[in-house]
Amino acid sequence: MHTPYAAATRITVTSPEQMRDLGRRLAKLLRPGDLVLLTGELGAGKTTLTRGLGEGLGVRGAVTSPTFVIARVHPPLGDGPPLVHVDAYRLGGGLDEMEDLDLDVSLPESVTAVEWGEGKVEGLSEDRLHVVIERAVGEDAAAAPEDVRGVVVAGIGPRWAGEDLASLAG
């Protein structure tokens, strides 16, 4: 079943710093309860974007890949929401395994960013932001600079209807 997007935009990012900056801009749109799915191959920039989210939200602690801890909570330094950063790569059981992490308990008051969450965490919220990061592969990779990424940011559900995601383009 295809879920229609409430809003979507495409952005070209040409460096890791631009990816972090995109995360900082994205953080300005986020509020407690928001779920962000991050999709992209290994090394595409999911953690770099999440690092920018953390900076934009003003959370404590270095945002690094949570691959070996599965989930890491970054408390706010001020009055903003905490950032819950999840790496679902090694979770094969989908929502059941995600529920074992008790993410649904923290979802209402946190911004939750899930790397590798596509097909696993959609049941956590009907409203979510799906960020797909693509880099050139195969023959296209030879013609494209190393750091160039195409980023599609798509809002799903009523929360994102009418949200101006095109403002993320900078």
C-alpha positions in Angstrom: 0.0 0.0 0.0 1.4 3.4 -1.0 1.1 6.1 1.5 0.6 9.5 -0.1 3.0 12.3 0.8 1.5 15.4 2.5 4.6 17.4 1.4 7.9 16.6 -0.3 11.0 18.3 -1.6 14.3 17.3 -3.2 17.6 18.9 -2.3 21.1 18.5 -3.7 23.8 18.4 -1.0 27.5 18.7 -2.1 29.4 18.2 1.2 29.2 16.7 4.7 28.9 20.2 6.1 25.9 20.9 3.8 24.3 17.7 5.1 24.8 18.8 8.7 23.4 22.2 7.8 20.3 20.5 6.3 19.9 18.6 9.6 20.0 22.0 11.5 17.4 23.5 9.1 15.2 20.4 9.5 15.4 20.6 13.3 13.6 24.0 13.1 10.6 22.2 11.6 10.5 19.4 14.2 8.6 19.2 17.4 8.0 16.7 20.2 6.4 13.5 18.9 7.9 13.7 15.4 9.3 10.6 13.8 12.0 10.9 11.2 13.0 7.9 9.1 16.4 8.0 7.5 17.0 5.8 4.4 20.2 5.5 2.4 23.1 3.1 1.8 26.0 2.8 4.1 28.0 6.0 4.1 25.2 8.1 2.5 25.1 10.6 5.3 22.3 9.5 7.6 24.4 10.0 10.8 25.8 13.3 9.5 22.3 14.6 8.9 21.3 13.4 12.4 24.3 15.2 13.9 22.9 18.4 12.4 19.5 17.6 13.8 21.1 17.3 17.3 22.8 20.6 16.8 19.6 22.3 15.7 17.6 20.8 18.5 20.3 21.8 21.0 20.8 18.4 22.6 23.6 17.2 24.9 26.2 14.7 23.8 27.9 14.0 20.5 25.6 12.4 17.9 27.4 9.4 16.6 26.1 6.2 14.9 24.2 4.1 17.5 25.0 0.9 15.6 26.3 -1.0 18.6 23.9 0.4 21.2 20.8 0.4 18.8 19.4 3.5 20.4 20.8 6.6 22.2 18.9 9.4 23.9 20.3 12.9 23.7 18.7 15.1 26.4 18.0 18.7 25.6 20.4 21.4 26.9 17.5 23.9 27.0 13.7 23.6 26.9 13.5 21.7 23.6 12.7 18.0 23.1 15.3 15.2 23.5 16.6 13.5 20.4 16.2 9.7 20.3 18.6 8.3 17.7 18.0 4.7 16.6 20.0 2.5 14.3 17.5 -0.3 13.2 20.1 -1.9 10.8 20.5 -5.0 13.0 16.9 -5.3 14.0 15.3 -7.9 11.9 12.0 -8.2 13.8 10.5 -5.0 12.7 8.0 -3.3 15.0 8.1 -6.0 17.6 11.8 -5.5 18.2 11.4 -1.8 18.1 8.7 -2.0 20.8 11.2 -3.9 23.0 13.2 -0.7 23.0 10.2 1.2 24.5 10.5 3.9 21.9 6.8 4.4 22.0 7.1 5.6 25.6 9.5 8.4 24.6 7.9 9.2 21.2 5.4 11.8 22.4 8.0 14.0 24.1 11.0 13.4 21.8 12.1 13.8 18.3 12.9 10.3 17.1 15.3 9.7 14.2 15.6 6.2 13.0 18.3 5.1 10.6 17.5 2.0 8.5 13.9 2.2 9.8 12.1 1.8 6.5 9.8 -1.2 6.6 10.3 -1.5 10.4 9.0 1.5 12.3 6.2 3.0 10.2 3.7 1.6 12.7 5.0 3.9 15.5 3.2 6.9 14.0 0.9 7.7 11.1 2.8 11.0 10.8 6.4 10.8 9.9 9.1 12.5 7.9 10.9 10.2 5.5 14.4 11.4 4.5 15.9 9.4 1.6 19.6 10.1 0.9 20.9 8.9 -2.5 24.4 9.0 -3.9 25.5 8.1 -7.3 26.4 4.5 -7.8 27.9 2.4 -10.6 28.7 4.3 -13.8 27.0 7.4 -12.4 29.4 7.5 -9.5 32.4 8.0 -11.8 30.8 11.1 -13.2 29.7 12.6 -9.9 31.8 14.2 -7.2 32.2 12.0 -4.1 30.2 14.1 -1.7 27.2 14.9 -3.9 23.9 13.5 -2.5 20.3 13.8 -3.6 18.0 14.1 -0.6 14.3 13.7 -0.7 12.4 14.9 2.3 8.8 13.6 2.3 6.1 14.3 5.0 3.6 11.5 5.5 0.3 12.1 7.4 -1.7 15.0 8.6 1.1 16.5 10.7 3.0 17.4 7.5 0.1 18.6 5.4 0.7 22.2 4.5 4.3 22.2 5.9 6.7 24.1 3.6 9.4 21.5 3.1 10.8 23.4 0.1 12.2 25.9 2.7 14.8 23.2 3.6 16.5 23.9 0.3 18.3 26.8 1.9 
